[in-house]
Amino acid sequence: MPSIVGPLKINSVGGGTVNFGDAFYIAPKSSAKTNSGSGSLNTGDFINTNNLVSSTNPFDSDLYDQIISRNA
């Protein structure tokens, strides 16, 4: 069914999909990898992390973790 969209302002879209009107199939494509050390992604108030030795190996032996090659 057709839709009429009036004036619109989108400041930002982070990690989401914006759709107007009819949609049969929506498949957003993205891939990301994060390498972080011990205790670096903790969130909250009054965090206390004690890490004597911490090592992060950002090298990956395989070439692709998630292949995004087509729009299907």
Buried (B, 14 or more C-beta within 10 A) or exposed (E): EEEEEEEEEEEEEEEEEEEEEEEEEEEEEEEEEEEEEBEEEEEEEEEEEEEEEEEEEEEEEEEEEEEEEEEE
